[in-house]
Amino acid sequence: MSYADTPAGAGAGKDGPGALDDALLEALFAQSAVGLVVLDPRLRLVRANSLVEGVGTEEYIGLPFTEVFRLDDPDGCERLLKRVLAGDGPVRDHLVRGRLRQIPGDRTFLVSAYRLENPTAPTAPAGSAGPGSPAGPASPADPTAPADPDSPPGPAGPHTPTIGLLSAVVDVTERERARARETALAAVRDAVGGSLDVAATCRSFIDALVPGFAGAAVVEVVDEVLRGADPPVGPLPPETPLRRAATGRCATVRTGPGDGPHRGRPVGGTRRLPPRTPYALAVADLRPRLVPLTADTPWLAADPDGAGALARAGAHSLIVVPLTLRGAVLGLLSLYRCGPAEPFGEDDVSLAATAATRAALAVDNARRYEREHLIASTVQRRLLPQAERHQAAVETAHVLLPGRDSGCWFDTIALSGARTALVVGGVAGEGLQSAIAMGQLRTVIQALAGLDLEPEEVLARLKETADRLASERAALPPSDALQSEELRAGCVYGVYDPFTRTCTVARAGHPAPLVVGPDGRAVALDVPEGPGLFDADGGLFAPTAVTLEEGSILAFCTGDLLSDERAEERITRTLADGIRSGRGLQQVGDDIVYALPDDTRSAGAALLLARTGTVSDHRVATWDLAQDRATPATARLLVRDRLQGWGLDEDTVDATELIVSELVTNAVRYGTPPLRLRLLLDTTLTCEVHDGSTASPHLRHARTVDEGGRGLFIVSRLATHWGARHGPDGKVLWTEQDLPGNG
């Protein structure tokens, strides 16, 4: 069927209006800037001009439109054209995808369709087909008669017959490819660089490129770079291991380069690049490669595993780009197109190189952050206790969860009189400065604990130190990066006394500890919250004291472990289960971590557990003494007898006897009743002398002519540690001596 056979040219004279129509039609088809296609009412090709490449030949005349252009969605396009035939209006600039027979690869077409009508054809008068009219088949000359039962309906009005469609078809493949490249590059700009995690950065990079730009993609990063090390300067040595950081593939690629398990290298796996392959060449000369892939590609023999994966995926085009920054190699990007997808072109290589540069910068930023975090974590670990410390009457265990927050800490500090200080705190923030501030605060609190201060006094003086640190930071030059970092810190400090079984707690901007009794029931511990250590507003720290049964467990937690509303219930339940089952304290701490919600993403947390106990009666001796001059001699006899009963060596007995004599003499001379002496045997030997006076003695160096003043000097030389602590009913002078075999 040719256009001359259609009613538009029927009956026209050579020089009449029909000749003008023919001339107009011929000029339009010959000189139009777009491809023109004429379709009959059955959507079959009648005519096409030369701008529709590969279609304007006689062999396509009579074929359906959808078959001529081999459309990806023929049914949808056919429904659209039939609506135009039915009079629903023209279609303009509708994008369809297909393939031409004489041009390889996928094509994108911009299609417009207009209904063709023949107003000169004879039509039945209005109402002639109504009731009572003779019925019969349509005349063969009637242009509205369908060619076959599958013909589409006529126009919306009954008086204007439809003879076909005129379709304008423009091949916009290159325009759409350019737009796809711009979209992919914009996606890379938007997605890459928002994270300081190397793996997350690579994952975002892959997601921006697949499936819009590539069917499959793999990002491999130099293994040392993932550990925060400086990237090697190119060319990359052949034996350098690369770790697969991220992969991706579109749904139509069932297996292949982006499917790690099929190649034995899942995400996180490492490999060394096979020599004499595009991958090795790209990191050797730091230039991207566009590589066609065929069954007889010679370099595939050097990588049989990769060749098998490429064959299974139907990969036919590869772009490999090194991830470089200032001449250093951070990794490698491999992009694949598979199956019917259009092969990569040179413009695609330029886009991949630009995107790789963006990704390399983001990976390097994440690497630098990772290195700083690694340094901060190392400093944090070195500043924390390196081993569990033995305490006289408290069993302790801790769990330190790794995370970005490098400022959390915990501590157990042995105090005089078998008491133990339990500390957990945290400096908010990430990086080395948080770890340094944490180390400063921890050092200060250890020094303050040694002064035998009450918990609220310790926190008050610790806040004074924090205020000085904040003032020093505020005095830095405005250009210093630390000026923009907010200082926030909290701490909880508790002291457990095994003789009274009392735990006294104070807190500064930090959660209170949780307590569970030996029967598994939670113990109320309402500790007023004081101001944070770096808060500008001052405030008081009010302590709370609670008497605990032996075998109770205290849990000191940083805030991240108590972030959700059910955290306290979950932790106390785990503590109770541990008590009932008799599990070890470290196991209970691990159970608390196991019970954390799956979506918990801690920035770093510390957990300190303490199980309370008492001092064995066989390891302690206490005497109430009279306030008279004969008391020192009595004390010496009591001490010698008890130490010999404990089996201590004679040198220790003699030294302790002299220490007790001096302490008791000082209490008799300068103190007030009641007078009490206590010996405690543990890893060290502790001597305590209590009297009712609040006046503290001072160490003095006696002159040659002085008759006194040498007592405390002698004590300081014989004891390893000594000091004084005060309470509501007086003071206690104490000494500690290391025992042979425990030092």
Phi, psi and omega in degrees: 000126178249166183295332180296340181278350185280158183298340182298334181251002185286135172076004182275139177285166185296324183251010183272194178301328179297324178295321178296319177298318180296317180295318178298318180294318180295319179295320180297315181290328183278328190243000181297143179277356179235162176285134180242136180227130176255130181241145175277178182300344176264013177064033176261149184291128176253317183201151177211145178274177188286344181288343174272090188297135176080004182242329186283049176236158185299331185293344181264350180298129179094352178275149177299148180305315183294332180279325179299317183263001177044063187287150177290328181234074184295322182296317180296319179293320180296319178298322180296315181292325179294329177292327176293317178300325182283357177093018179280005180104162182287164174247132182234133172053055177262124182279129173228157180238140181194202182215145175262151185288329186258358179235120184289157174092167178288144178235155176238129184241145174254112189249132169237144183224136182228140181283137177260128182238152179241092184287347183272353182287144179295139180231156178285144179295157181299133177085355181293338180265014183279190182299136180091349179283148178292135181259147178184171180292150179294150179293143178300335179280351182288117182292345179277350181292127180293148180290329178201174183300340182274358182296146179289162179294164179286190182293168182298323177271148185280357188248356182241105184287148177259132180246357178154198181230146167251124182240130173263122184240119180243127177280107182249030184301312182294323178296317180291326176295317178297320178295321178296321178295318178296320179295317179296318180293321176296322178296322178295316180298320183285324189268329188265133178108355180274356181234149175255024175248127185299314182296317179294324177297315179294323179296317178296323179298314179296316182297331179285337185258337183243129006261004187297325184249324183226154177281333179207153182207150178222132172246123176243137183240140177305130188303321181295326181295321178296338179267005177093001182284161176293139180290147180289148177284135182293157002286152182286129178302144187301328185268010181291124179285138175245136180255132180290113184267328181197148175222161177197151177207150179282168187296333183282346178263101187285330181205160177142211190302325181272003184251089190306311185302332181288342178253004180076010180230080178290175176303129185101344178283158181242158174206162170252133187296130178297136179292160177058040174230160178302328179298312181292322181293323182295322179274354177273313179254002175059038177235145179287161180229138169251116190234118171285144182244122176227172182296332183254021176299121191295324187288346179296338178295335179281347181224073185298323179297315179294322179298319179296318180293321179295320179294318180295327182277347184072029181290133180232356181212137185225136167240126177240127186229128174286142174271103185236154177208117181052042176083355179263146183258120178262334182174204188212137176247128177238124181242139184229145166240140191230161173059226184282359183297150179295137177298155175296152174238180182296325177297326178293327178296318179298317178297315181298322179294319178295316179296321180295325177297317177298316180294321180298320178297317179294320179296320180293320176299316178295324179296316179297319177296320180297321179294318178297320178296321179296317178296315180297319179295322178295316178298316179301314181298320182290333181274348180269163177304135184272347179204159176294136181260136178289131176241151188297319187221022180224131172263130183234156174207154181220158173225126177246114180272129179290153179180183182288335180281115182256020184248004181275148180211165176217162179196149168235127187236123177285126178249170180295155178072029178065015177278160181225132173266131179244124189227135168220136180205177180198141172255121182291144177123172182238152174104182187294323183296325177294319178295321179294315179298321177300315180298322178295314181294320181295320179296318180296317184291329175293319178294320179292324179298325180292347178273002179059040177275158175290155183306319181292327177290322178300313182292324179298316180287328176296322178293325176300318176296318179298321178297321178294320177297320178295322179295321178296320178292321180295336181277356179293158178301149181301334181282348181291135183296334181293340180297331183270356181265122180284137178264121175219136181205153176220162182202145172236134186229124179229150178233125178252128178252113184289340182283326177258354184053039182249136174244122180251126188232142170222152183219150181234098178059037185217149179299147177286155178290157175258143184229135175233130181285172182294345176269002178090001180266143180293142179253128181291131178221087184270099182254119178301139182274124175271176181292154174298158186296328181254012178293139180290325180282131177283176180176169181262154176250112183261125181276160173229133179246137179224138177269126186247146173283153178298134181095003175289156179239129174255138178240112175261120186235148167282164191299330184296332179282348181241032188283333181255164189290340181260009186296315182298316180298319181294319182290314180296324178295320178294321177296317180297318178298322179294322178293314183294324182274353180072024181288153177294158185295322179294323177295322178296318177298318177296322179298324178298319178293319180298330184276359179297148179300152182297330183271008179289122178238082186290139173279000184129135184208156177231142179227126178238123179249143178221127175256123186283151177212189177228169179271133180298140178299334180283350183251006182223144177223132183228136178226137170268127187246156178278155181266070178216173187290339180279351185297318180304319180294320178298318180297322180296318180295318180297319182292314181300317181296317182289320181292323176294325176294330176280354177080025180280156184288164187293325179297318179294320179297315181295316181295318181292322179299320179290320179299312182296322180299315180293318182294317181293320178301317179297320180291322179293319185283319188245350184262186179227156178297160359280154180245127184222140178241136179221135174246138180228123181254118175217223174292338172235169176253121183250134175243132180229135176235118182253138171218171187276000181274148177262357180285133181262138176285159179233141179287127178232147175264108184290144176279170186299323184273353181287143178268343179223191177093002182259358187299302182291333176295319177296317179300316182295332180280329183273329184266153175285316176224152173208161180180187180221141174229151186244150177218182182293340183246024177132209182226165177229124169266131185223154175223155174231137178236131173290141181260145177304134180091351179247002182262000000 
